[in-house]
Amino acid sequence: MNVLELQNIKKYFATQKAVDDISMTIGQGNIFGLLGPNGAGKTTLLRMITGIFYPDSGQILFDGKKFNALDDARNIGYMPEERGLYKKMKIGEQALYLARLKGLSRSEAMDSIKKWFVKLEMESWWNKNVEDLSKGMSQKLQFVTTVLHKPKLIILDEPFSGLDPVNANLIKDEIFNLAKNGSTIIFSTHRMEQVEEICNHIVLVNKGKKILDGTVHEVKQRYKDNVYQLGATVLPEHLMTHIFEIVKHEPGRLLLKLQEGTTSNDVLKYFINQGIVIHSFHEVLPSLNDIFIKLVEGTSNARAFQNV
Amino acid sequence: MNKIGLVIGREYFTRVKKKSFLVTTILVPLVIIGFYAAIIAITINGGSDKQSFAVIDEANLFNGSIETKNKSISFHFIQNSSEKDFVGKYKDSGYSAFLYIPPFNLEKPEQFVLHSQSTVSLTTTNSIERIINKAIEDKRLVAQGIDPKKYEAIAADVSLRNTIDTKEGGKQSMAGVAYAVSFACGILIYMMMIIYGTQVMRGVTEEKTNRIAEVIVSSVKPFELMMGKIIGIGAVGLTQFAIWIILMIMMQFALPLIFPDMLSQVNNAASNPESASMVTNIAQGLSSLPVTKIVLAFIFYFIGGYLTYASMFAAIGSVVSEDQNEAQQLVFPVLMPIILGFVIMMQAINEPNSNLAIFGSLFPLTSPIVMMGRITYEIPVWQMAVSMILLVGCFFLFTWLTGKIYRTGILMYGKKPGWKEMMKWAFRKS
């Protein structure tokens, strides 16, 4: 079942087409990666999904029904890229306030806050002010306030920035847990290694348009270059063949790209016929990072994007 | 609506629980009471600052003595000395000033000089002038063959009492009290607008720069957030004023208990009958005012004025970022009508039915303050009604427009938009 369905969403600002005709569907329990260079329109898209902006045209369906920002607020948790909390408010009160704004009753909110604070070892923070917290600690608090009301859809914009590896893993585990328990997660980031690790479905947007959509596996298959890595004890200096071209030649290791019309078996046959002892042979799939750069490069925004 | 309540609650309680709220709430009345105490102390000790004057009376106008009711001034006649000789000496002889009366023509008295080291206060100069005039008048009366004592018996001194005729019968008016009430009401509304208006602005800017606004508006409508903030902070203002009023009333009762002899001292010090009956006069003056009307109008304009301006302050807060200078520039046009209102009010207190006062009390941006200047006088019902309707209408219009600016501004970062850009947001359809 699809939790969220976007149909031909458009949002134009005075100076640019922030979101230009994007459609996508997100199934329940998925961890969905929304990728794109800076200024691609990700935040605008997310703001429309959270009901902060209205699309100029197109439709958003939430749980199969037309999206209504007020009624569905309770089912959505949004953690914006630029974190925000009231600096001079007690942490416990703040969490309670944000949860109640989402529509939880006081007792429901208290139960949930206690549960999360225990889980993430934050019990001692209750009476502290946010300004007393370190950046990583307030990140954790922000994450908790986002998921307190058990939303069906959780939108996380760069959730790991500023977290140390231990806390990042803690949050990552919680994200997996939430997905396992049926929540759907939209995860927006620039960090491709996190996407590969966490997401099972990705969409890439650039200049307001969707340029890639699929599961991580599909996408990698689609953009693979037929590159294989071959390991052998001894490799001859010069290999003369028309079935592949050599990408990289290292002692005992060879990176090669198949020519059109040849298969991996042809390569193996060739080496076996040469009497070379092979101890490994596998396909090298492109990383999402490579795909990302390949697709975005050349557009004017590419320069703004930082390769991580 | 339930969510607006949550926002109001947060805005209210986080502010009221702050230490600074407690401090200002208690300090301000203390400062005011200290001010009162200082005035009372000055009244009581007014006589201690004695001034003695040297007099060389070459015309023998006073026959060697001057009688004065004012105990803080004393005169000493210097014999056998000329003006020129004594000018250099009076200071060393312990006199603060030196009055020289040359021989003069009774028909055309002139050339009187008061020598001093520094400027003599206007009151002192006036009272010496009065003394000289009286002496000259007496001399002239004698010259005309009239006994000055007889003349004094003939002279009349009438004080006019202004009675305002209402249905409940005549009441005694007291212009001073009416003036004070108008002024106090106007100042309170003026303070409310500026102090709590800027608090709304700062609160909005804080939410924007903290980026919490984005989290909140994903669960509440921006308009609810704005109204919640405005109402919450307004309630803080009302609480503070209420505490002040209660504290002051308590002080009024407590002071005589703590210092039982203070009041009697004040009454003793005020030896002339005018100030002795001051307290009763104030009470009389207050009872002559249409108290119910004033209280109701004050509450209406207090709240109406605050709400109208608060939404503008909120809109400004939503378009600026950290840089406080940006806010200053945008705030100025909003402060202008408030200050203008205050200026017109000062005029309206004296001339409640002038064209300017009437205009100011109808124009919704100045009416909350200006109306207070006219409130102690009779105001035609139509003017009152038009003024109130305009204010309410203005509030709705402004809140609607500023709500749209707020909604866009609070999520915009980077360059500050100009007025033109903001107008575009305000009048955009969706």
Interface residues (C-beta under 8 A of the other chain):
Chain A: R47 T50 G51 I52 Y54 L70 A73 I76 Y78 M79 P80 E82 R83 G84 L85 Y86 K87 K88 M89 Y97 L98 R100 L101 K102 G103 T145
Chain B: K3 L6 V7 R10 T14 E206 E207 N210 R211 I212 A213 E214 V215 I216 V217 S218 S219 V220 K221 L411 S430
